[in-house]
Amino acid sequence: MDEKLRPETVAITAGRPTPTADGSLNPSISLNSTFHAGGPVGYGRFGNETWSALEEAISALEGGKTLTFASGMAAISAVFSLLPTGSVITASHQGYSGTMSLLNSLQESGRIEVRFVDLSNSQEVLSALPGTSLLWLESPTNPCLDIADLPLLISQAKAQGCGVAVDNTFATPLVQQPLTFGADMVMHSVTKYLAGHSDVIMGSISTNDDPLFSRLSTARKQNGAIPGPFEAWLALRGIRTFPLRFDRAQSNAMELARRLSIHPNVTKVYFPGLENDPHHERAQTFMKGFGAVVSFTVRGGADEADRVCGASRLITQATSLGGVESLWERRRRWALESSSVPESLIRLSVGCENVEDIWADIESSLQHG
Ligand SMILES: *Cc1c(COP(=O)(O)O)cnc(C)c1O
């Protein structure tokens, strides 16, 4: 029956214990480091019922079979750890700063060769594929919201025998399901929209490939970057309302992007939902939404962007995204952020508040100076 249910329903029904009289509606928080001998799990680093419930729910939304990790970065590290020394990864030259810094370290230590490309330029990506073991895709990219042509790049890479993984954190399974385009793996920073309340750090990988699943499962056991049972429980609780939250955040983002794009103190808005955005047309061909992160640059450079972020009273000046509350920050305040990101770029993670309240705060912050 689950197969026919729509994602809004699946988010609510998946990962529940089998119904029994007086049995629990929700999975319990399995606070056990070990289990009685004789079963398939055995030890708390290998699995527990709380992870299983969460993994079932993410699988129901994203497809494939899922493993959860201590963080999004732990999930990414597990994927990269499978590659033999000297392998080539092709990845975005402007993506999530943590991924970029890990790739740079792997390259500097001589473990991996990285080809950094502009993911929105399909020709450039395709030219880098010969000799590539893993194409690491992120779309929309963080923080400039570039869109990669996922169906094209994934099918071309697979046709050449290249492994493909997609960081689907920004889009979420409600907007795109990369496994249905043929990707080998889809990764989430569960920390963001799936958990959704800025109170959990966690990551996941989903795959349809059983041998790959078992290699990743071994990597998780060996590296030990496992989620805590309480965090897993919180993340599953968050998933129950994820479609509701994401719907509201997306419609708020669309409206705020429109208003920002005609504000005199804003020089450029990055949001694939805007009709004049260079990525709009492509986004519309395969995405079911445009996400809820809006980036923009302001007149007056870095100092003015810092002033704007500090002037808000509703929006919190903080990093991260995907929670119910709106957050913003000037991305280049982080040394790790790519130098191709403009100094005055503010990344706004649009939350679920009333859109007029968010807009009033943005407007007064922009005009303060
Ligand atoms: C936050 C983030 C990550 C890293 O996830 P953590 O849970 O912070 O380790 C990876 N990719 C993207 C796109 C992110 O936004």
The ligand as an ORCA input file, in Angstrom:
! r2SCAN-3c Opt
* xyz 0 1
  C      24.776     21.558      5.804
  C      25.099     20.904      4.524
  C      25.939     19.783      4.470
  C      26.640     19.233      5.695
  O      25.754     18.682      6.615
  P      26.032     18.651      8.217
  O      24.808     17.974      8.706
  O      26.214     20.055      8.671
  O      27.276     17.842      8.409
  C      26.153     19.193      3.241
  N      25.598     19.694      2.114
  C      24.801     20.764      2.129
  C      24.212     21.260      0.843
  C      24.524     21.416      3.325
  O      23.741     22.510      3.324
*
